[in-house]
């Protein structure tokens, strides 16, 4: 692969990962028999492994070009807001993708990005 093909391939994989991010491990906060509030982990090994692999790949791609990952996620978020890609499934998938790259950007870039997401 030449550098242009590699660049385009990375962009397509990045977009694919953001668009199809698997659901992370589910954690429920419940009250146990003793009345204590505890975390309850829902186990689905295949789904958890898929999420971990996708997260690792997206973090790697973010390290290669955090600006493009941010651009893709911001564009997807705008498409949720303007309705062109709106669905609960798409919104959840995007949220999982955004959460999966926590810590993958420089701290200042991540803070700025999260402010954009929250707005």
N, C-alpha and C positions, 0 to 999 in steps of 0.2 A: 504494500500500500504506500502511495506517496502521501505527503503531508496534507494535501487538500482532501484526499479521500478519507484519511484518518480523521481530520477535523469534521467533515460532514458526517461520518459514521458516529463520532462522539456526540454530535448534536442530536442525531436521530435516536440513539440509545438513551440519551438524557431525557428527551421528550417522551419516549416510550416508558421509561421508569416513572416519571412524574405522572403520566396519564394512567398507569396501571399499577400503582403502588399497592402492595398487599396490606391487609389489615394487620396491625401490630397485636401483640399479646394483650388480651383484654383483662383489665383489673377492675374488680368491683369493690366498692367500699360497703361493708355489711356489718351488722351487729351480731356477734357470736352469742352462744348460749349463756355466757356470763355477763352479757350486756356491754361488752367491750367492742369498740369500733375497730375492725380489722380489715386488711386487704385480702381479697379472695381472688386468686389467679385462675383464669379459665384456660385449660390446657387443650390445645389443638396443635400437636407437634408439627404436622405438615405445614400448616398456615404460618406458624411461628418461624419455621426454617425458611420458608419462602420470603417472609418479611425480612428476616435477618440478611439473607443473600441479596435481596433487592436494596436494602438500606446500605449494605457494604458497597455495592456497585455505585449507587447514587452518591455516596460520600466520596468515593474515589473520583467519580466524574466531576464532582463539585470542587475537589482539590485541583483538578486539571484546569477548570475554568468556572470559578464561582459566579462570575458575572453572567455567564450564559444560563447557569442553573437558576439564578435569581430572575433573569429575564423571562425564562420559560414559566416559572411559577407565578410571577407577577402577571404575565399575559393570561395564564389560565385563571387566575383570580379575577381579573377584569372581565373575562368571558363568563364567569359565574355571576358577577354583579350585573352585567348588561344583558344576561339571559341567553346568550348564544350557545352556551354549553351547560346551562343550568340543569342540575338534577342533584338529589341528595347523594346519590352514588358518586358522582363526579366531585362534589364538594368534600365528601368524606375522604375519597382517594387523594385529593389535593392536600387536605389537612394532614393525612398520614405521611405524604411525601415531604411536606414542609417540616413536620416534626422529626422525620428521620434524619435530616441533615443538621440537626442541632449540634453545634460545636465544630462543624466542618468549615466554617468561614472564620475570617479574622473577627475578633470581638466587635469592633466598631462597625464592620460591614453587616454582621449578624444583627446588631441592635437596630441599625438603620432599616434593614430588611424587615425585621419583626414589626417595627413601627408602621411600615408600608402595609404589611399584612393586616394589622389590627385596624388601620384606617379603612 
